[in-house]
Amino acid sequence: MRLAPLYRQDRDRAAREGEERGLQQGKEAIALNMLRVGMDIEQIANLTQLPLERVRELQQQNNENGNSSQ
């Protein structure tokens, strides 16, 4: 049995997962910046393509960390 194709598949899958995770983290960082300047959460969800519930979670975390824009 040849392991090279299996290794390559695992490596490619790990690379895709890492890229997706990085994109998600980038979107969340942008959303946090938008929250800090007081943007509306629905607009943030629309612009970042994050689920509204995730933006609400980020807003809560931001408020708990004392980074409220108000």
C-alpha atoms as one frame of an Amber mdcrd trajectory, in Angstrom:
protein
   0.000   0.000   0.000   1.335   3.384  -0.952   1.175   5.984   1.807   2.229
   8.988  -0.279  -1.264   9.633  -1.735  -2.802   9.351   1.744  -0.209  11.697
   3.199  -0.849  14.179   0.389  -4.622  14.050   1.011  -4.140  14.668   4.738
  -1.725  17.505   4.058  -4.090  19.124   1.553  -7.051  18.787   3.932  -5.046
  20.305   6.786  -4.006  23.200   4.566  -7.622  23.881   3.546  -8.783  23.728
   7.164  -6.007  26.094   8.216  -6.901  28.535   5.475 -10.594  28.459   6.428
  -9.720  28.983  10.105  -7.514  31.941   9.186 -10.241  33.517   7.082 -12.728
  33.101   9.936 -10.325  34.710  12.405  -9.762  37.594  10.003 -13.492  38.189
   9.625 -13.920  38.135  13.378 -11.071  40.614  13.884 -12.657  42.968  11.359
 -16.048  42.566  13.054 -14.493  43.450  16.417 -12.982  46.595  14.932 -16.365
  47.529  13.475 -18.001  46.973  16.862 -15.397  49.181  18.538 -16.257  52.086
  16.249 -19.964  51.600  16.912 -21.233  50.040  13.696 -24.631  48.355  13.720
 -24.392  44.596  14.303 -26.691  43.752  11.384 -24.511  45.789   9.051 -21.403
  44.072  10.438 -22.948  40.640   9.847 -23.853  41.630   6.297 -20.436  43.067
   5.448 -18.356  40.308   7.052 -20.724  37.483   6.080 -20.603  36.255   9.683
 -23.816  34.914  11.206 -25.649  37.578  13.203 -25.453  35.368  16.289 -21.646
  35.231  16.013 -21.494  39.033  15.759 -23.659  39.229  18.891 -21.233  36.879
  20.669 -18.310  39.057  19.611 -20.188  42.135  20.820 -20.724  40.504  24.207
 -17.046  39.548  24.453 -16.056  43.055  23.430 -18.292  44.578  26.118 -16.989
  42.160  28.766 -13.427  43.189  27.918 -14.314  46.829  28.493 -14.034  47.800
  24.846 -17.506  49.226  24.474 -17.819  52.118  22.043 -20.376  53.752  24.326
